[in-house]
Amino acid sequence: MASLDKQTVLDALDTIADPVTGKGLTAAGLVRGLVLSPGRVGFMLEVPQEEVTRFGPVRDAAETLLAGLPGIEKAQVVLTAETEAPTQPRPETKAKLSPQAADQGKPKAPVATARPDHVRHVVVVGSGKGGVGKSTVSLNLALGLKRLGLRVGWLDADIYGPSAPVMLGITTPPTFDDNKHMVPPVAFGLKVNSVGFLVDADQAMIWRGPMASQALTQLLTQTAWGSADVPLDVLIVDLPPGTGDVQLTLTQKTLIDGAVVVSTPQDMALIDARRAVTLFGKTGTKVLGVVENMAYFLGADGTAIEIFGRGGARRMAEGLDLPFLGEVPLDPGLRQASDDAAPLQTGVMAERFDEMAKALWAQLT
C-alpha cells in the first residue's frame, strides 16, 4: 500500500471518461472524499440528480479499475446525486401575485412515505444548536436500548461534523452487499453508519444544503440496517445542529416515530431547543421526550454544583407538555469514555441512560 498514493489513484480515475463532459473523472471534479486505507480505497462520485442512472456503469467501471490497483483488496464507489435548491420568485414578482396564485406557487411540503427497509422504529435526536452533548446522549440512548435486548442502529447524521468514528473507534468504511447497499460496521452491538467512515478525518465537507441532504438520504435508505427475517427494532438518528435543510429532509421524507430534544439548562441553549421543538411540530414529528444534559457536576463531597444552572430543560418540557426523560450530569468518566471510544456499559451513568431508554421504548410500543 505504501507505493499507492492519492495522486496515483486520481490519475487512474482520470482514464475513465465523464459521459457528460468527456473529461476524465478527476478532471471533471467528480471524485470527492477519496480515502485510502490498508487494502481499501473508496470515493464519492457526485453527479447531477438527473444523471444518476447514466452514471451507474461509470461507478461500476471505477470500482473495477480501483480493485485492480496494486495492494487493493476492496474498492468502494458511492454514487451521490447533487440536487439544487428550488428557485424562489424574485421579490418584485412575488409581490404582484394574487393570494391564490402565491399559495399555488409555494412548494408543497413533501409527504413522508417510507422508512428504511427492515427498520421498525426511527427516532431522531436533535438539539437546535451544537455543543450540548447531543451525540453523547444519542449514542448512550442507543446503547441503553441495546441493553434492553433490542436490535439497534445508530446513524451519525451530522454530515459536516461526524463523531461516530471517534466515539466508537471505527476506522474502516462499510462494505457493500449485492444490492449496492452499505453493510454497516457493528460496534458495541450497534449497527453504525456515518459519512465519517467515507472521508478523511481532517477533510472538510464543503457541501451545500441540498447535497448534504442527499448524502443523508443515501446513508439512511441505502444501508442494510436489517433483513426481512431479522429487522432492526430501533434506528437512532443523531441529527446535526440547527433546523435547516438536513433536518427538514429527514423529517419530511421519512416516516419517523418521534424525536428526542437535548438541551443544557441555560437560557441560550433552551432558546434553540424550543426552535427544534417547533421544527418537529411543523413537520408532524412527535417529541417523545426532552433530556437535560450537563445538569450539574458532583463535587468531591457529593455536592451538586450547578455550573449551567439546573432544571431549565425540565421546566421547558413541563411548559410545553412534553415528557421529560431525565437529566445527565457533567461526568468526567462519560467524557473520557467517548474520547477513548469505549462507551460506558455499566455503572451509575449507564443505569441512568438505561432508565431513559426504557421510558423512550415505552412510548414507542
N, C-alpha and C positions, 0 to 999 in steps of 0.2 A: 504493500500500500504506500510505502514511502516514496516510490517512484511515480505515483499518480497524484498530481496536484490539480487544483481547481482549473487552472488555465488549460491543462491538457484536456480536461473534461469539456470545458467550454468550446475548445477548438473542435473536439469531436462532434459536439452537438451542432456546430455550425455547418457540418456537412449534410444535415437534414434540412430540407427547404421548407420555409413557411409557405403554405399554398396560397396565401393572400398576397404577400409582397414579393415572393420569390427569393427573399434573402434567407440566410441560414438562421436557425432558431435563436442563436446568441445575438447575431447582428440585428435581428428583428426585435430584440428586447423581450422575448417570450420566456426566457429562463429566469425564474425567480426562486429565491430561497435555496440555492444549491447547497447541499450538505454532503460532506464526505466523512465517513467513519470506517473503522476497520472492516473491510469486506462488503461495505454498503455504500451506495450512492443514490441520491434522490433529489428531485427538484419539483417546483410547481410550474406547470405550463399554463400561463394565463392568457386567455383568448376572449374575444367579444362573445357575449351571450349567444348571438345568432350563429356563431361559427363552431359551437361545441361539437355537434355531430361530425362536421367536416374534419375536425382535428383529432377524432378518435384514432384513426390509423397513424397519425403523426405521433401521438403518445405511445402507441404500441411500437413504432419504429424506434423511438427514442429509448424505450426500455430495453429493446433487443440490442441496440448499439451499446448502451451502457453496460449491460450484462456481459458483453464480450470484451470489455476492457480488462487489462491485467489486474488480478487480485480481487475482482468484484464477484461476490457470491450472490448478492441481492441488489437489484435495481428497481427503484420505485419512482414513477412519474404520476403526480396528481394533476388531473386536468381541472383547472379552476376557471370559471366564467366571470368575466368582468361585466358589470352592469352599470348603467348610467342613471343618475338621479333624474326623476321626472322633471320635465321642463315646466316652470311656472309662468303664467302670463305676466307680461310687464305691468307695473302698477297702473300706468295710464290706460292700458287696455282693460284691465280688470275692473277699473272704476266705472267703465261705460256699460258693463254687463248688467242686465236686469237681475234681481234676486234669484229668479227661477233659473236663468241661464248660468249665473255664477254657481248655483248649487249643482247644476248638471255638470259643470266643468271641474268640480272638485274631485280629486282622486278618491275612489271609494275604499274604505278600509278592507283589506283582504280578510276573507273568512277562513278561520283555521279549519283545515280539513283533514289533517293527518298527524300522526305521531310517528316517531322512529319505529321501524319494524321490530316486532317482538319485544316491545317495552310496554309494561302495564301502566306505569305512572311516571310522569315527568314533573319535577319540581325545580323551579328556578330560585336562585338565591341572589338578591340584589341589595344595593345599599344607597344608590343615588350619588355616592361620592367615593373616592378612594381613601385608603388609609385607616379604615375602621376594622380591619381584620376579617373581611367578608370571605376571603379564600380559606383562611384558617377555620372559620365557622362552618363553611360549606363542606370542606373535606372531613372535618370531625363529625358532622351530622351524618355524612355518608358512611363513615366508619361505624358510627353508632347504630345505624340501620343494618349494617352488615352483621354486627354483633347480635342483632335480634334474630339472625338466621335467614335474612333476606338476601336475594341476589341483587347487587347494587352496582351501578356505574357512576362515574364522576367525569363530567365533561368540563374541562377548563376552557370556558368560552371567552376569556379575556384575550382577544385577538392581539392587542397591542402590548400587553404585559403578562404573558403566560407564566404561571407559577408552578404548574404540576411537575415539570422536570426537576426543579429544586426540592420541592416539598416531598416528593416521592422517590427521588433518586433514579428516575428513569432516563436513560441516555440513548436508547435505541428507538428508532421510529417504528410505527405499526407495520405489520406485514399486510399483504393483500390476499383475499380469497379469490376463488374462481370468478366471482361476480364483480371483481374490482372494488369490493368493499374493504375498508380498512379493518383489520383484526386488531382490536385494542390490546395493548400490553396489560398485564394484571399485576397489581401491587397491593399488598396487604389485603388480598381478597377482593379488591375493587377492579372492575374493568375501567380503564382510564384512556381518555384521548385528549389531545391538546395540540394547537398549532405549534407549540413549543417543541414538539417532537420532530417537527419537519424543517425547522430553521435553526441556524446557529444561535447560541445563547446571547451573543452580543450584537445580533443583527436587528436593526430597527424595521418594523413592519410599516412601511410608508404606503398605506392604502387609504383610499377614500372610503367613505361610509358604505356605499353600495358594494364595493369589492370585499370589505370586511364582512358585511352581512352574508354575501355569497359564500365566503370561506366558512363561516359558522354553519350555514345551512348544510354544506357538504360534510363537515365534521359531525353534525347531528344525524343526518339521514343516510350518509354513506359509510357508516361504521357498523360492523356486525356486533351489535350490543348483545344480542341473544339469538335464540333459534325457536322454531315452532315448538320443539319438544322442551326446551329449557329457556323460557323467556326471562328477561330481566324484570325484577319486581319494581325497582325504582331507579330512575336516572336523575341524579342531582346535577344541575347545570349552574356552574359558577359564572354569573354574568360579569361583564366589565363594569367599571364605574360609570355613572351617568344615566341619562334617559334618552339616548339617541337612536341612531339607525339600527345598531346591532340589537338593542333591546326590543325595538319595535318589530324588527324582522322576526325574531323568535316568538314574541308573544302574539303576533298577528297571524303567523302562518302555521304554527304548530299547536296541536291540542295539548294544553298544559293543565295539569291538575291543580296547580296552585303555586304560590310564591312565598318565600321567607324573606323578610326585610331585616337587615343587620344595621345597627347603629351604635355609636358610643353615646354616653349620657349627655354631652354638652349640646347647647342650643344650635351651634353651627352645623353639627352633624345631623341633628334632628330635622333641620330645615330641608336638607337634601333627602333624608329618609322619607319625609312626607311627600316629597316630589316623586319618589319611587312608588309610594302607595298610590298616588294619583295616576301615575302611568299604568300601573296594574289595573286600577279601576276603570280607566278609559278603554283598556283593551280586553275587559271582561275576564281578567285573571284574578281568581280568588286569593286573597292574602291569608295564608294558613297560620302565620304567626310572626311575631317580632322577637328578635334576640338582642339583648343589650350586651355588647362586648366592652371589655376594659372597664367594667363596672366599678372596680375598686382594686386595691393592692393590699395584700395581707402583710403587715409588718412582722418583725421578728417576734413580737409578743402576741401575735394573733389579732392585733387591732386592724380593722378595715380602714385603710387610708383612701379616701375618695378623691383621687387625683383629678378626674374629669367631672366631678360631681357624681351623683348616683340616682338612678330611678327615672331619668328623663325618658328613656325608651319605653319603660313600663307605663309611665303616665301617658305617653303618646298613644300606646296601644289601647289603654283604657279609654282615652278620649275619642278614639276612632272606632271603638267597639271591635277591636281585633284581639285574637288570642295572644297572650304573652308566653313565649316558650321558656324563657329563663334568662339569667344573667351569667356572664362569663367574666371572671376576674382577670386582671393582669397577672400572668403566671410565667415566671422565667422558664419553668420546665416545658410549658406548652410552646413557648417561643423557640427554645433550644431544640425541641423535637422536630419542628418544621425546618429549622436550619440544618439539622443532621439527617433529614429525610428518614426519620424514624418516628412516625406519629404515635402518640400515646395510646396504648391499648388497655391499660389497667390503671388503677389509682383514682383519686378523687376527681380529677378533671375528666377522665374518660367516663366515669359514672355520671358526671353532670351532663355530658353530651348524650349518654345513653337515655337519660330521662327526657331530654328534649326530643330525641329520635322517637321514643315511644309516643310522646304527645303528637308529634308530626304524623306518624304512621296511623295513629288512631283516627285522625281527621281524613286520611286517605281511604280508610276502609270503613 
